[in-house]
Amino acid sequence: MADVVILESRERVLAGILFTAAAYFLFSAQDASIKLLVAGMSVWQIMFFRSITVLVACGAIGGRKLFADTISSPIVRPMLVRSAFTLAAWLCYYNAARSLQLAELTTIYYAAPIIVTVLSVMMLGEAVPLLRWVAVFIGFAGVFIACDPTRLGLSLPVLLVLAAAVLWGIAVVLLRKTAMQERTMIQLVLNNFYFLLFSAVPALIWWRTPDGLQLMLLASVGALGGVAQYMLFEGMKRAPVSIVAPFEYTSLIWAFALGFAIWGDVPRSEVFMGAALIISAGLLVVGNEHFRKRV
């Protein structure tokens, strides 16, 4: 019986890792669409369209009962706080994207998994083994090598990305706390409802009528963002935050791959060295978790 429980626990954690890794791939694809959009419209308008798209999809899947259950959910207030932190991180990150190169942007932002691991100890009381700390720092070293941030200064865009990393770290830890209290679809509705409320007025103030291509990109942002949020919530339910945090580094690999596919960017040799370290960090977490659960 004990062996069955251990096996189920291990499979649950590994499923959480897979959900989280898939979520960050979809977030990377979403970021590519947003990077194409921010040149012609405000972040507020993009967020407004994304929120509407996700809420319409939730209504089509869950119907009126989903919205009725959402109203009476015990996480209505906690999700408001969590959504505020996520919104702030979003605004800082995508406004900085106007001024920074992709490599610079991702390098600074990937302080977030380290922040998440530290906060998971401080706020959630999670026990983080030494090997997991090693994996987090190996992943960050990979990002450092891939992006070569030594030339960066403390400009306003750089400070905005640092702020985004801290805010997102807090949001992920808060997500772990709410993810255990309510089913994923309700979290999805609340998260995007709050985003819709926050973005509606600024979106109307800085409104620009989208053309056909922009409408397609906005629809893709909504679809990719909605599915990514769902997978991230599911992943957080299955595995401790400090386990899944290093897998945020996989976004860097997808970012460079999408950069090549869309803009023809050719990564330097350092990028491949950094990617190898990032992948190693993720495999180290998976292997450690697999071994730890077996013994």
C-alpha positions in Angstrom: 0.0 0.0 0.0 2.8 2.4 0.9 4.5 1.7 -2.4 1.3 2.6 -4.3 1.1 5.9 -2.4 4.7 6.7 -3.2 4.2 5.8 -6.8 1.1 8.0 -7.1 2.9 10.9 -5.4 5.9 10.6 -7.7 3.6 10.5 -10.8 1.7 13.5 -9.5 4.9 15.5 -9.2 6.1 14.5 -12.6 2.7 15.4 -14.1 3.1 18.8 -12.4 6.5 19.3 -14.0 5.1 18.4 -17.5 2.1 20.7 -17.1 4.4 23.5 -16.0 6.9 23.0 -18.8 4.1 23.0 -21.4 2.7 26.1 -19.9 6.0 28.0 -20.3 6.2 26.9 -23.9 2.8 28.4 -24.5 3.7 31.5 -22.6 6.8 31.9 -24.9 4.6 31.6 -28.0 2.2 34.2 -26.4 5.2 36.5 -25.8 6.2 36.3 -29.4 2.7 37.4 -30.5 2.7 40.2 -27.9 6.1 41.4 -29.1 4.6 41.8 -32.6 1.7 43.7 -31.1 3.3 46.1 -28.7 4.7 48.1 -31.6 1.2 49.2 -32.6 -1.0 49.1 -29.5 -0.8 49.5 -25.7 -0.2 46.6 -23.3 -3.6 47.5 -21.7 -5.4 46.9 -25.0 -3.7 43.5 -25.5 -4.5 42.5 -21.9 -8.1 43.6 -22.4 -8.5 41.4 -25.6 -6.8 38.4 -23.9 -9.0 38.5 -20.9 -12.2 38.7 -23.0 -11.1 35.8 -25.1 -10.3 33.6 -22.1 -13.6 34.5 -20.4 -15.6 33.7 -23.5 -13.9 30.3 -23.8 -14.5 29.6 -20.1 -18.2 30.4 -20.5 -18.5 28.1 -23.5 -16.9 25.3 -21.6 -18.4 25.7 -18.1 -21.6 27.7 -18.8 -23.6 29.7 -16.2 -22.8 27.2 -13.4 -19.1 28.0 -13.7 -19.7 31.7 -13.2 -22.2 31.0 -10.4 -19.6 28.8 -8.6 -17.0 31.5 -9.1 -19.0 34.1 -7.4 -19.3 32.0 -4.2 -15.7 30.7 -4.3 -13.6 31.3 -1.1 -10.6 32.5 -3.2 -12.3 35.6 -4.7 -10.3 37.9 -2.5 -6.9 36.0 -2.5 -7.1 35.9 -6.3 -7.6 39.6 -6.4 -4.3 40.1 -4.6 -2.5 37.5 -6.8 -3.9 39.0 -10.0 -2.7 42.5 -8.9 0.8 41.2 -8.6 0.6 39.4 -11.9 -0.8 42.5 -13.6 2.0 44.6 -12.3 4.6 42.1 -13.4 3.0 42.0 -16.9 3.0 45.8 -17.3 6.7 46.1 -16.2 7.8 43.2 -18.4 6.1 44.2 -21.7 6.7 47.9 -21.4 10.4 47.1 -20.9 10.2 44.9 -24.1 9.9 48.1 -26.1 13.4 49.1 -25.2 15.4 46.0 -24.5 16.6 43.2 -26.8 15.1 39.8 -26.2 18.4 38.4 -24.7 18.7 41.3 -22.3 15.0 41.1 -21.3 15.1 37.3 -20.6 18.4 37.5 -18.7 17.2 39.9 -16.1 13.8 38.4 -15.8 15.1 34.9 -15.1 16.0 36.0 -11.6 12.4 35.0 -11.0 12.9 31.3 -10.3 15.5 32.0 -7.7 13.0 34.5 -6.1 10.3 31.9 -6.2 12.5 29.3 -4.5 13.4 31.7 -1.7 9.8 32.8 -1.2 8.6 29.2 -1.2 10.6 28.8 1.9 9.7 32.1 3.5 5.9 32.1 2.7 5.0 28.5 2.2 7.4 26.8 4.6 8.6 24.4 1.8 11.7 22.3 2.5 14.1 22.9 -0.4 16.9 20.2 -0.7 20.4 21.4 -1.5 20.3 19.7 -4.9 17.3 21.7 -5.9 19.0 25.0 -4.9 22.0 23.8 -7.1 19.6 23.2 -10.0 18.1 26.7 -9.7 21.5 28.4 -9.7 22.8 26.2 -12.6 19.8 27.3 -14.6 20.5 30.9 -13.9 24.1 30.4 -14.8 22.9 29.1 -18.1 20.8 32.2 -18.7 23.8 34.4 -17.8 26.1 32.6 -20.3 23.4 32.6 -23.0 22.6 36.3 -22.8 25.9 37.9 -21.6 24.4 40.6 -19.4 27.7 42.1 -18.3 27.2 45.1 -20.6 23.9 46.1 -19.1 23.4 49.2 -16.9 20.7 50.2 -14.5 18.5 51.9 -17.0 14.7 52.3 -16.4 13.9 49.3 -18.7 16.3 47.1 -16.7 14.8 48.2 -13.5 11.3 47.5 -14.9 12.3 43.9 -15.7 13.9 43.4 -12.3 10.6 44.6 -10.8 8.7 42.2 -13.0 10.9 39.3 -11.8 10.2 40.1 -8.1 6.4 40.7 -8.7 6.1 37.5 -10.7 7.9 35.5 -8.0 5.4 36.7 -5.4 2.5 36.0 -7.8 3.7 32.4 -8.3 4.0 31.7 -4.6 0.5 33.2 -4.0 -0.7 31.0 -6.9 0.5 27.9 -5.1 -1.5 28.9 -2.1 -4.7 29.4 -4.0 -4.2 26.5 -6.4 -4.8 24.0 -3.6 -8.1 25.6 -2.6 -10.2 25.7 -5.8 -10.5 24.0 -9.1 -8.6 25.4 -12.1 -11.5 26.7 -14.2 -12.6 29.0 -11.3 -9.1 30.3 -10.9 -9.0 31.0 -14.6 -12.2 32.9 -14.6 -11.2 35.0 -11.6 -7.7 35.8 -12.9 -9.0 37.0 -16.2 -12.0 38.8 -14.8 -9.7 40.9 -12.6 -7.4 41.5 -15.5 -10.4 42.7 -17.5 -11.5 45.1 -14.8 -8.0 46.5 -14.4 -7.4 47.0 -18.1 -10.8 48.2 -19.4 -10.5 52.0 -18.8 -6.8 52.3 -19.8 -7.5 50.2 -22.9 -10.3 52.6 -24.0 -8.2 55.6 -23.3 -5.3 54.4 -25.5 -7.5 52.5 -27.9 -6.2 51.8 -31.5 -8.5 49.9 -33.8 -6.6 46.7 -34.8 -6.3 45.6 -38.4 -6.8 42.0 -39.6 -3.4 40.7 -38.7 -3.5 42.3 -35.3 -6.9 40.7 -34.7 -5.4 37.3 -35.5 -2.5 37.9 -33.1 -4.8 39.1 -30.4 -6.9 35.9 -30.8 -3.7 33.8 -30.6 -2.6 35.7 -27.4 -6.0 34.9 -25.8 -5.9 31.2 -26.8 -2.2 30.6 -25.9 -2.5 32.6 -22.7 -5.7 30.8 -21.6 -4.3 27.3 -22.1 -1.0 28.3 -20.6 -2.7 29.6 -17.5 -4.8 26.4 -17.2 -1.7 24.3 -17.4 0.3 26.4 -15.0 -2.5 26.2 -12.4 -2.7 22.4 -12.8 1.0 22.1 -12.5 1.1 24.1 -9.3 -1.5 21.8 -7.8 0.6 18.7 -8.4 4.1 19.8 -7.5 5.8 22.1 -4.9 6.7 25.6 -6.3 10.4 25.0 -5.6 10.4 21.9 -7.9 8.7 23.5 -10.9 10.4 26.9 -10.6 13.6 25.9 -12.5 11.4 24.9 -15.5 10.6 28.5 -16.1 14.1 28.6 -17.6 12.9 26.5 -20.6 11.1 29.6 -21.8 14.5 30.9 -22.8 15.1 28.1 -25.2 11.7 28.6 -26.8 12.2 32.3 -26.9 15.4 31.9 -29.0 13.8 29.3 -31.2 10.8 31.5 -31.9 13.1 34.5 -32.5 14.9 32.5 -35.2 11.6 31.3 -36.7 9.9 34.7 -36.8 12.7 37.3 -37.0 15.5 35.2 -38.3 17.7 35.8 -35.2 20.7 33.4 -35.1 21.8 32.6 -31.6 25.4 32.8 -30.7 27.4 29.8 -29.5 27.0 31.0 -25.9 23.3 30.5 -26.3 23.7 26.8 -26.9 26.1 26.5 -24.0 23.6 28.2 -21.8 20.7 26.1 -23.1 22.6 23.0 -22.2 23.0 24.2 -18.6 19.3 25.1 -18.4 18.2 21.7 -19.7 20.7 20.1 -17.2 19.1 22.0 -14.4 15.6 20.7 -15.3 16.8 17.2 -15.6 18.6 17.4 -12.3 15.3 18.4 -10.6 13.4 15.5 -12.3 16.1 13.0 -11.6 16.4 14.1 -7.9 12.6 13.9 -7.5 12.5 10.5 -9.1 15.3 9.1 -6.9 14.0 10.8 -3.7 10.5 9.3 -4.1 11.9 5.8 -4.7 14.0 5.8 -1.6 
